[in-house]
Amino acid sequence: MQYHFADRMTCAPPSFLGKLFAVSSNPDIISFAGGLPNSSFIDAAGIRDAAIRVFEEEGSVALQYSTTDGYLPLREFISRRYQKRLGLSIPPNQIQIVNGSQQCLDLVAKIFLNKGDPIAMERPGYLGAIEAFSLYEPEFRDVALGPEGPDLTEFGNVIRDFRPKFFYGIPNSQNPSGQTYSDNTRKAIAEILEGTDTIFYEDDAFGELFFDGKPRMPIARLIPDRCILSGSFSKVVAPGMRIGWICSPPEILARFNCAKQAADLHSNFLCQKILARYLESHDLDAHTRTISEAYGRNCHLMCDILDDRFPEGMSHTTPVGGMFMLATLPEGLDSMRLFEEGIKGKVAVLPGTPFYVTGGGQSTIRLNFSSMDEARIIEGMERLAKVVRALL
Ligand SMILES: Cc1ncc(COP(=O)(O)O)c(C=O)c1O
């Protein structure tokens, strides 16, 4: 039997993740390669209590079909929180619940992209976005990302010469680099985009995880008519609930809603109700503070070890939030080689190459600092330093 798959399946980047999962499930290996939030901050007992209340009070309603846009009290919660945290006025009818913000990547690409259409993103960029967009066969451009955000000259040139349908970016604690755009960069981006037909797709998966607890200004506040903003409960409540959202101008949201309905009718209604109940009776601000402070401690520890215990030539980004940092290896050391040798030394890192749509990344690795405690970070980084030293 020969299976005749669609041409677009050849556009999916080769998945490195299978190999990675095999490695990460080995308990002897300390893995900095994954990207999980720390399980100890998932309030299973609180979510169970909320679930019990939903089942007792409205079980059969919660188990029925529902509307595509999502459970209204949950959208109202998101709307209120935007106003309170970020001074953003987004009414609930401009918010659509999705199956994790990952679903936005697929559906935004679906409603905007014809084969060969131009889009742009950061270099390095989020692997999950590269995978989602690639299936719609766009033409990619990328813009170098530094400590202040995308290089503005390059950004301006790409927008002017290439006229991408959208620029996909993660201004807060980017994945994989951990970089956060400065306020000036945000303003400059908004100015460059003003008067063009390029949308800024602002993925805010990590905006609640600043170590100093201070929110940064969303680009959506500067150019609301040309911005798609996505968010998620994955990093602050529980990724397994698969609940995220998208906000956009109504004209875009109507098309998005149509694509969402065709894809899955609606996101899991039971989970939406449980989450809404949970949020009614729990202080999400206090919870995100606890998580951010813990991730901040882990991040500083990892930076210190990289600075003090690794050979000359090793450098790294210095995140102010989120879950990841990017390290650049001493000259001559290849990230794939480090991955292979790391496994033998019982430590896993994620090579940079899959994060680059136009090639590169051989000298970088992504390190996750959210998923484990300090003792394991110390042990894992000691193992990694030993492998790096042996390879030089
Ligand atoms: C930048 C970014 N966007 C989106 C997602 C998808 O998250 P979720 O679908 O759980 O909201 C992730 C997951 O790690 C991410 O890192």
PDBQT file of the ligand as one rigid body, heavy atoms in Angstrom, charges set to zero:
ROOT
HETATM    1  C1  LIG A 401       6.141  30.829  22.520  1.00  0.00    +0.000 C 
HETATM    2  C2  LIG A 401       5.115  29.770  22.689  1.00  0.00    +0.000 A 
HETATM    3  N1  LIG A 401       3.918  29.944  22.127  1.00  0.00    +0.000 NA
HETATM    4  C3  LIG A 401       2.955  29.028  22.261  1.00  0.00    +0.000 A 
HETATM    5  C4  LIG A 401       3.167  27.867  22.983  1.00  0.00    +0.000 A 
HETATM    6  C5  LIG A 401       2.057  26.889  23.080  1.00  0.00    +0.000 C 
HETATM    7  O1  LIG A 401       1.576  26.796  24.371  1.00  0.00    +0.000 OA
HETATM    8  P1  LIG A 401       0.099  26.366  24.715  1.00  0.00    +0.000 P 
HETATM    9  O2  LIG A 401      -0.491  25.754  23.469  1.00  0.00    +0.000 OA
HETATM   10  O3  LIG A 401       0.233  25.374  25.802  1.00  0.00    +0.000 OA
HETATM   11  O4  LIG A 401      -0.623  27.606  25.114  1.00  0.00    +0.000 OA
HETATM   12  C6  LIG A 401       4.401  27.644  23.583  1.00  0.00    +0.000 A 
HETATM   13  C7  LIG A 401       4.676  26.424  24.356  1.00  0.00    +0.000 C 
HETATM   14  O5  LIG A 401       5.674  26.248  24.978  1.00  0.00    +0.000 OA
HETATM   15  C8  LIG A 401       5.407  28.626  23.429  1.00  0.00    +0.000 A 
HETATM   16  O6  LIG A 401       6.624  28.460  23.963  1.00  0.00    +0.000 OA
ENDROOT
TORSDOF 0
